[in-house]
């Protein structure tokens, strides 16, 4: 297991420790799980329901055309 040094506001650390203790885990475990979620793509069955509904909604949409539309709209 690798070690990681982070600089975090003291108040955030206190809240994180209380949160972790209330769930019977450690801040290290919370951070590891959070970083894992950020670093890997979610499988569809792991997504929250609202994200499952939106997943793929923009497929095939020309993002550049939408950006140009918004630029014209909000000039």
Secondary structure, DSSP 8 states (H G I E B T S, - for coil): ---------HHHHHHHHHHHHHTT--HHHHHHHHHHHHHS---GGGS-HHHHHHTTTTTT--HHHHHHHHHHHT-
